[in-house]
Amino acid sequence: RSFAAGTCLLLLVLLAGCGRTKKETSKPQGQPSGENPSVVSAGADNAAAGDLEAVFFDVGKGDCILFSSGDSHVLLDTGYQETSDEIIAKLQDRDISSLDAMIITHYDKDHVGGAARIADEIPAEIIYLPDYEGEEEKCKDLLRLIRKEDLQAMRVSSRQEVKLGQAVIYIDPALVPFDEEKKNDNDASLLIEVFDGEDSWFLPGDIEEEAISRWLSSASREYDILKVP
């Protein structure tokens, strides 16, 4: 009972948010950049194609989440390298041959591990990355693929917007800078907000105590769904 009460209290404390203004600029290609590309839009034709669907793929202790609306799709994190073929098969089972965007919240192997393999098989119009270069080998695999294939990618240093049918996904930069000595990849996670009509989501990667404290100190909204870091 004490664990359940503590968990409920934690959820109540965390269910606040950080609404901020949107920012747009031009699209870079080939090399991940700190500059901000224009909004990725599914277009007006897809706006009425259906409600937002979220699929949380089972990759074990890790994240791989698909957001879809009509023929538009965004993949949030990619699980492990070992689960990448299964994710590709599941995407193909859904007749998904390309992604509007791929978002990597941080460079731990349970979030970026499958990225290079998935991006090579199912290309994304743009890949959003944290604003640092991680030491994880699978991060390096993804960066090599981006350079080799001249893929459009960017390092998120300011708030980004991705339109997905009637839904909007916002990508906010990390609240805590990456520190090579601390190896604080979790706290350097990108923060993801999703708004679909009156429904709202907050998916803060794997942020830990420092980033959670900073976020709570500036929280100004509530969400319907929280992915607990």
Phi, psi and omega in degrees: 000321181294322177297315180298317179296320179295320179296316178299319179297317178300316180297319180295321179292321185281340184283061171222166187214194188220078176291130180223171183278154182275151180222139181224144171212198186279164184266124171273165178222156171082300183251130177304134186230153175279351178286157187259126178280170176290166182299136172276120185239138175285345179089158185296330183297329182270353186299328182253017186284345180155168179288161177292134175242135176241129179239121177263102181288142179278103177244022184078220181279078181183183183235138168202106190235127180255125171252128182226146170213112184061234181264015181250139188216139175232130178254122180256109184065165194224015180063206183267164172301321184292340180258002187294320180296322178295320179295317178301315180298320180292323176294317179294326176299334178267012180060035178262113180252351177204161180241144172292324179200151168241134180239127175252115184288322177197174194261023172288151188296337180277000178240324183252353188304320182268002191298311184297315181296316181292315181295329179288327183269321182233092188294150177248143178299326178206145177245121178266131185233156171298159185271050174199165178252112184285162180272347179302131184301326181289334171296316181294324177299317180294317181295323177296319178296318180300316180290318183295315184267002180055047181282151177281123183210156176210151172267126188280114178242355174208166188301132179241156180233132175237121178270136183223090188062233178275349181273160176228133175250127176252138179242116180254145178294164180299146176279337181239123179296150177291135180240116183298327180287319181281340184053049188266051180305319183301309181293341180269016180295145168292153181250129186244128172245141176232131178236124180227095186062237179272354181272141180221149182230152170226123182232096189264037179058230179239036184303145181246202193302313184296311181292322178299317180298318179294320180294315181297328181291340180242010184297138183221007180210171177245160179233157176277325185228132178237127167273113186286125178289000000 
